[in-house]
Amino acid sequence: MANERSRRDHRIVHEELPRDYENKLISKLHVVIRGSIAILAILMTLVIVWGVLDVGYILIMKLLSPPFLLLSVGDIFQLFGTFMIVLIAVEIFINIRLYLGTNVIPIQLVVATALMAIARKVIVLDIEKVAYTDVLAIAAVVLALGITHWLIVRDH
C-alpha cells in the first residue's frame, strides 16, 4: 500500500527545472528560466493591481453616469466579466508561485484555472450573437475540463 502511494506520488511530483541538473549548461539555463518566471510573477502582480483599479474605475463611472447610482443588466455583466478576468489573473499568479516554490506544475490548479476562464466566457456570452456551433464547442470544453478536474481530484 505504501509502495503504491509512493509510486503514485512519484508520478505526480517531479521537478521540471531542477537546480542541480547534471549538464552545467542546462543547469544555468534552468536558472535563467526560473528568473524569467519570477519576472512573470512580478508582472502578473502588476496586472492584478491594474485590474482591481480598472474594476473600481468601471464601477464608479457606471454608478456616476445617468441614471445615477443604477446599474443596467449589461453593466453588471461587464463588471462580472472584469471581476472574472482579475480572478483568473490571481489564479495564474498562484500557478506561477507554486511553480517557483515547488518546481512542479500544479495540474489540478491549471485545470481549475481553465475552468474559471471558460466559466467567464459562459457568464459574459451574448447568446443572441453566438452561433450554435460555438455554444456546442464551449459546452464540449466545459465537459472535458470538468471530467478532467473530477478525475484529478478523484485520483488524489
C-alpha positions in Angstrom: 0.0 0.0 0.0 2.7 2.5 1.0 4.8 1.4 -2.1 1.8 2.0 -4.3 1.3 5.5 -2.8 5.0 6.2 -3.2 4.8 5.2 -6.9 1.7 7.3 -7.4 3.3 10.3 -5.7 6.4 9.9 -7.9 4.2 10.0 -10.9 2.6 13.3 -9.8 5.6 15.1 -8.2 8.6 15.7 -10.4 10.9 18.5 -11.0 10.6 20.5 -14.2 13.6 22.8 -13.8 16.0 21.2 -11.2 18.7 23.5 -10.0 21.3 20.7 -9.9 20.9 19.2 -13.3 23.9 17.1 -14.4 24.6 19.2 -17.5 26.1 22.6 -16.5 24.7 24.5 -19.5 21.2 23.1 -18.9 21.5 23.9 -15.2 22.4 27.5 -16.0 19.6 27.7 -18.5 17.2 26.5 -15.8 18.4 29.4 -13.6 17.6 31.8 -16.4 14.2 30.3 -16.9 13.4 30.4 -13.2 14.4 34.1 -13.2 12.1 34.7 -16.1 9.3 33.1 -14.3 10.0 35.4 -11.3 9.7 38.3 -13.6 6.4 37.0 -14.9 5.2 36.8 -11.2 6.1 40.5 -10.8 4.3 41.4 -14.0 1.3 39.4 -13.1 1.1 41.2 -9.7 1.1 44.5 -11.6 -1.7 43.2 -13.9 -3.8 42.1 -10.9 -3.4 45.5 -9.2 -4.2 47.3 -12.5 -7.2 45.0 -13.0 -8.6 45.8 -9.5 -8.2 49.5 -10.2 -9.9 49.0 -13.5 -12.9 47.3 -11.8 -13.1 50.1 -9.3 -13.0 52.7 -12.1 -15.6 51.0 -14.2 -17.9 50.6 -11.2 -17.6 54.3 -10.2 -18.1 55.5 -13.8 -21.2 53.3 -14.2 -22.7 54.5 -10.9 -22.0 58.2 -11.6 -23.4 58.2 -15.1 -27.2 58.6 -15.7 -29.3 57.0 -14.3 -27.4 57.9 -11.1 -26.4 55.0 -8.8 -28.1 52.4 -11.0 -26.5 49.6 -13.0 -28.2 48.0 -16.0 -28.0 44.3 -16.6 -25.4 44.9 -19.3 -23.3 46.9 -16.8 -23.5 44.1 -14.3 -22.4 41.6 -16.9 -19.5 43.8 -17.9 -18.5 44.1 -14.2 -18.8 40.3 -13.8 -16.5 39.8 -16.8 -14.0 42.2 -15.4 -14.1 40.6 -12.0 -13.6 37.2 -13.5 -10.6 38.4 -15.5 -8.9 39.6 -12.3 -9.7 36.4 -10.5 -8.2 34.4 -13.5 -5.1 36.6 -13.2 -4.9 35.7 -9.5 -5.2 32.0 -10.3 -2.4 32.4 -12.9 -0.3 34.1 -10.3 -0.9 31.3 -7.9 0.2 28.8 -10.6 3.4 30.8 -11.1 4.1 31.0 -7.3 3.5 27.3 -6.9 5.8 26.6 -9.9 8.5 28.7 -8.5 8.1 27.3 -5.0 7.9 23.6 -5.8 9.3 23.1 -9.3 6.1 21.2 -10.1 3.3 22.2 -12.5 0.1 22.2 -10.4 -2.1 20.3 -12.8 -5.2 20.5 -10.7 -4.9 24.3 -10.3 -4.1 24.7 -14.1 -7.3 22.8 -14.9 -9.3 24.8 -12.3 -8.0 28.0 -13.9 -9.0 26.8 -17.3 -12.5 26.0 -15.9 -12.7 29.5 -14.4 -11.7 31.1 -17.8 -14.3 29.1 -19.7 -16.9 29.9 -17.0 -16.1 33.6 -17.5 -16.8 33.1 -21.2 -20.1 31.5 -20.4 -21.1 34.3 -18.0 -20.4 37.1 -20.5 -21.6 35.2 -23.6 -24.2 37.1 -25.6 -26.3 34.1 -26.7 -28.1 36.2 -29.4 -24.8 36.9 -31.2 -23.2 33.5 -31.0 -23.6 30.6 -33.4 -24.9 27.3 -32.0 -21.7 25.6 -33.1 -19.7 28.0 -30.8 -22.1 27.1 -27.9 -21.6 23.4 -28.6 -17.8 23.9 -28.7 -17.9 25.8 -25.4 -20.0 23.0 -23.9 -17.6 20.4 -25.1 -14.7 22.3 -23.5 -16.6 22.7 -20.2 -17.4 19.0 -20.2 -13.8 17.9 -21.0 -12.4 20.2 -18.3 -15.0 19.2 -15.8 -14.3 15.5 -16.3 -10.5 16.1 -16.2 -10.8 18.0 -12.9 -13.0 15.3 -11.5 -10.5 12.6 -12.5 -7.6 14.5 -11.0 -9.5 15.2 -7.7 -10.7 11.6 -7.5 -7.1 10.3 -8.0 -5.9 12.3 -5.1 
